[in-house]
Amino acid sequence: MSRAKGYSSYRGRTPRGRIVLAGVLVLVILVALGCIVLQTLVVYDSSGNPRLQLPDLFGGEQVEEDLPQEDLDLTIEVPEIVLDAIAGYLAPEEPLTMEGLGSIEAALEQAGQGQRKYDTVAVLLKTSGGTVLFDSETALTGTVEMEPDTMQALGTLTGDETYTIAVISCFHDPKAANSDVEGMGLKNTGGYIFYDGDNSQWLDPGKEAARAYVCGLIQEAAELGFDEILLTDVSYPLAGKLDRVDYGDGEPRENLMGFLDQARQALEGFEDVKLSVELTEDFQEGAVVLELSQVLGKLDRVYVSGTAYETALETALAADVPETAVVAVGGEVPEEAKSYLIAPQ
């Protein structure tokens, strides 16, 4: 019987080259799978050293095999935090202008305490009368006083390498207190606005609206580019019929410390901005003020009058607080002061 014409099946031998190529391909696949499996079995101990951990197939103890490793000598260096000493010049209590900035620059060239040149400028942004000395979006209506070039002068000051401090009076504020007695003002026990020994009014540190108002100004000062915020008048009234002050339900000093916590929170987006407070000795017995032990070491710096500097410095050194964190303030300050802020005469 004859075959039909056309193609027929081939039954010859497969070429040897194809066999070798197939073997090589299988070997490559096996090696790749082995690498993947091996990676899942390598673990690292708490020191970062690799070891081979085999799976527990039979319920016994796992077999661990150390892999070859290099000797690692890791040293983590934590930088020491150093608070630089400041030789500060307190600018006059008026809106800053370009002309006034020129006077400040001239003052920086003069020798300050201990023949050191001034390296720091402190500018008042909110007075104890409640006046705000910059273009503030949070200030109450009628409280802002500034010159046409005030913001230009502030931008020039904070834009150079000079260390700058914004000084903000907090709770001694008759303008804000009278604008909202119920929401922010400090009352007497009869339910009316409280008048201190100077016939002036205060904000109530126990009222959230009062704290929020001041914290808004603090945040704006940081946005202007100041390196440090110095808070003054962080207290209740210092003189007058203090037994008639309505302190509310909370503990007064806790209200003051709670405000400082809020002020720190207002600066959360400004990691490099320091927060400081000025303490005063000028108060009558019974006044509620912050004490050095409450704030020392909790804020970046504490400012005290020249007469109280020595005691404050001794307390700081005993508490392992750098002496540069205690700043002497006044027209004349102790010669031994490492940090000081001189007010113009």
C-alpha positions in Angstrom: 0.0 0.0 0.0 1.5 3.3 -1.0 1.7 6.4 1.2 -0.2 9.6 0.3 1.9 12.4 -1.0 2.8 15.3 1.3 4.3 15.7 4.8 4.8 12.8 7.2 5.7 12.7 10.9 9.4 12.9 11.8 10.7 10.2 14.2 14.3 11.0 14.3 16.5 12.0 17.3 16.3 15.4 19.1 19.4 17.4 18.5 21.9 17.4 21.5 22.1 21.2 21.6 18.4 21.5 22.5 18.8 19.1 25.4 21.7 21.1 26.9 19.7 24.3 26.5 16.7 22.8 28.3 18.9 21.6 31.2 20.5 25.0 31.6 17.1 26.7 31.7 15.9 24.3 34.4 19.0 24.9 36.4 18.5 28.7 36.2 14.9 28.4 37.4 16.0 26.2 40.4 18.7 28.7 41.4 16.2 31.6 41.3 13.7 29.7 43.4 16.4 28.8 45.9 17.3 32.5 46.3 13.7 33.5 46.9 13.3 30.7 49.5 16.6 31.7 51.2 15.6 35.3 51.5 12.5 34.2 53.5 14.6 32.3 55.9 17.1 35.0 56.7 16.2 37.0 59.8 18.0 39.7 61.8 18.5 39.9 65.5 18.3 43.0 67.7 21.9 43.9 66.9 21.2 43.8 63.1 23.2 40.6 62.6 21.7 38.2 59.9 21.1 34.5 60.7 19.4 31.6 58.9 16.2 30.4 60.6 14.8 27.1 59.2 11.1 26.4 59.3 9.7 24.3 62.2 8.4 21.3 60.2 8.2 18.8 63.0 7.2 20.8 66.0 10.7 20.8 67.5 13.0 23.7 68.2 14.0 25.9 65.3 17.4 25.5 63.9 19.4 28.7 63.6 22.6 29.0 61.7 24.7 32.2 61.8 25.7 33.6 58.5 29.1 35.1 57.9 29.1 38.7 59.0 31.4 41.7 59.3 32.2 43.2 62.6 30.1 46.3 63.1 31.1 49.0 65.5 28.1 51.4 65.6 28.4 54.6 67.6 25.4 56.9 67.9 26.4 60.5 68.8 23.7 62.6 70.4 24.5 66.3 69.8 24.7 68.4 73.0 22.0 71.1 73.2 23.6 74.4 74.0 21.6 77.5 74.7 23.7 80.5 73.6 24.1 83.4 75.8 22.5 86.6 74.6 23.5 90.3 74.9 20.1 91.8 74.3 19.0 95.4 73.5 15.3 96.2 74.2 14.0 98.5 71.5 11.8 101.5 72.6 8.1 100.8 73.3 6.7 102.1 70.0 5.9 100.7 66.6 9.1 99.8 64.7 10.0 102.0 61.7 12.8 102.0 59.2 14.2 105.1 60.9 14.0 103.3 64.3 15.6 100.3 62.7 18.6 102.5 61.9 18.9 103.5 65.5 18.8 99.9 66.5 21.6 99.0 64.1 23.7 101.8 65.5 23.1 100.4 69.0 24.2 96.9 68.0 27.6 98.4 67.2 28.0 99.7 70.7 29.5 97.7 73.6 26.9 96.3 76.0 27.3 94.6 79.3 30.9 93.5 79.9 32.1 95.2 76.8 30.3 92.7 74.6 28.5 94.0 71.5 24.8 93.5 71.4 23.9 90.4 69.4 20.1 90.4 70.2 17.2 92.8 69.6 13.9 92.6 71.5 10.9 94.3 70.0 7.6 95.0 71.8 4.7 93.7 69.7 1.9 94.0 72.4 2.0 96.5 75.2 0.5 96.0 78.7 -2.1 98.6 77.7 -3.4 96.1 75.1 -2.0 97.9 72.0 -0.7 95.7 69.2 2.2 97.2 67.4 2.1 95.2 64.1 -0.4 94.4 61.4 -2.2 91.6 63.1 -5.2 89.7 61.7 -6.2 88.4 65.2 -6.0 91.7 67.1 -9.2 93.2 68.3 -10.7 96.2 66.4 -9.1 99.4 67.5 -6.1 97.9 69.2 -3.5 98.1 66.3 -1.2 101.0 66.2 1.6 101.1 63.6 3.4 103.3 61.1 3.2 102.8 57.2 6.7 101.2 57.2 6.3 99.1 60.4 5.9 95.8 58.6 8.8 96.6 56.3 11.0 97.3 59.3 10.0 94.1 61.0 10.7 92.1 57.9 14.1 93.7 57.5 14.9 93.0 61.2 13.9 89.4 61.2 15.4 88.8 57.8 19.1 89.3 58.7 21.3 87.3 61.0 20.5 89.2 64.2 18.8 87.1 66.9 15.3 88.6 67.4 12.9 88.5 70.3 9.2 89.4 70.1 7.9 90.7 73.5 4.2 90.2 74.1 2.3 91.3 77.2 -0.3 88.7 78.0 -3.0 89.2 80.6 -2.6 92.9 81.6 -4.8 94.2 78.8 -7.6 96.7 79.6 -8.6 97.0 75.9 -9.4 93.3 75.4 -10.8 92.9 78.9 -13.3 95.7 78.4 -14.3 94.6 74.9 -15.6 91.3 76.2 -16.0 91.2 79.9 -18.0 88.0 79.9 -15.8 86.1 77.5 -12.3 87.4 78.4 -12.3 90.0 81.2 -11.3 89.3 84.8 -14.2 90.0 87.2 -14.5 90.8 90.8 -16.5 88.7 93.3 -19.5 91.1 92.7 -19.7 90.1 89.0 -18.2 93.3 87.5 -14.9 94.0 85.7 -12.0 94.0 88.2 -9.9 97.2 88.6 -6.4 96.8 90.0 -4.4 99.2 92.1 -3.7 101.4 89.0 -7.4 101.4 88.0 -6.5 99.1 85.1 -8.2 95.9 83.9 -6.9 92.4 83.1 -7.8 89.3 81.0 -8.8 86.2 83.0 -6.3 83.4 82.5 -9.0 80.9 83.3 -11.1 81.8 80.3 -10.4 80.0 77.1 -11.2 83.0 74.9 -8.6 85.1 76.7 -5.9 82.5 76.3 -6.8 81.9 72.6 -6.6 85.6 71.9 -3.0 85.8 73.2 -2.0 82.6 71.6 -3.1 83.9 68.2 -0.8 86.9 68.6 2.0 84.5 69.6 1.6 82.5 66.5 1.6 85.6 64.3 4.8 86.8 65.9 6.4 83.5 65.0 5.2 83.8 61.4 6.9 87.2 61.2 10.2 85.4 61.7 11.2 86.1 65.3 13.6 83.6 66.9 12.1 83.8 70.3 8.8 84.9 72.0 9.1 86.5 75.4 5.8 86.6 77.3 5.3 89.2 80.0 2.4 89.8 82.5 1.7 86.1 82.7 -0.1 86.5 86.0 -3.2 87.8 87.7 -3.3 91.4 89.0 -0.3 92.5 90.9 -1.9 95.1 93.2 -5.2 96.4 94.5 -8.0 94.7 96.3 -6.8 91.2 95.5 -9.3 89.6 97.9 -12.0 90.8 95.5 -10.6 88.9 92.5 -13.0 86.2 91.1 -10.6 83.3 90.3 -13.3 81.0 89.2 -13.5 77.3 89.9 -9.9 76.4 88.8 -6.7 76.7 90.7 -5.2 80.1 89.5 -1.6 79.0 89.1 -2.8 75.9 87.1 -4.6 78.3 84.8 -1.3 80.2 84.2 0.6 77.0 83.6 -2.1 75.7 81.3 -1.8 78.9 79.3 1.9 78.3 78.8 1.1 74.8 77.5 -1.2 76.4 75.0 1.4 78.9 74.0 3.8 76.1 73.3 1.2 74.3 71.2 0.7 77.5 69.2 4.4 77.2 68.2 4.2 73.6 67.2 4.9 74.4 63.5 7.9 76.5 64.4 10.4 74.1 65.9 13.3 76.6 66.1 11.3 79.4 67.8 12.0 79.5 71.6 9.4 80.4 74.2 10.3 82.4 77.3 8.6 84.2 80.2 9.5 87.2 82.3 8.9 86.9 86.1 8.4 90.0 88.2 9.1 90.9 91.8 6.9 94.0 91.7 3.7 92.6 93.3 2.0 92.8 96.6 1.4 89.9 99.0 -1.4 87.7 97.9 -0.9 88.2 94.1 -1.0 85.1 92.0 2.1 85.0 89.9 4.3 82.3 88.4 7.2 81.1 90.6 10.7 80.3 89.3 10.3 76.6 90.3 7.3 76.3 88.1 8.9 77.5 84.8 12.6 76.9 85.2 13.6 74.1 82.8 10.1 74.0 81.3 10.6 77.0 79.0 13.7 78.0 77.0 14.6 81.0 79.1 13.4 82.8 82.2 13.8 86.6 82.4 14.2 88.2 85.8 14.9 91.7 87.1 18.5 92.4 88.0 18.0 92.3 91.7 16.6 88.7 91.5 19.2 87.5 89.1 21.6 86.0 91.6 18.9 84.0 93.4 17.5 82.7 90.1 21.0 81.8 88.9 21.7 79.8 92.0 18.4 77.9 91.6 19.1 77.2 88.0 22.6 75.8 88.7 21.2 73.6 91.5 18.6 72.2 89.0 21.2 71.6 86.3 19.7 74.3 84.1 22.3 76.2 82.0 23.0 79.6 83.4 22.5 81.1 79.9 18.8 80.2 80.4 18.4 82.8 83.1 18.4 86.3 81.6 18.9 89.5 83.7 16.6 92.3 82.7 16.9 96.1 83.4 18.7 99.3 82.9 21.7 97.9 84.7 22.3 94.2 85.2 24.9 92.2 87.2 28.3 92.1 85.6 28.5 88.3 86.0 25.3 87.8 84.0 26.0 85.5 81.0 22.7 86.5 79.3 21.0 89.9 79.7 18.5 92.2 78.2 19.1 95.9 78.7 16.2 98.3 78.5 16.9 101.9 77.3 17.1 104.6 79.9 
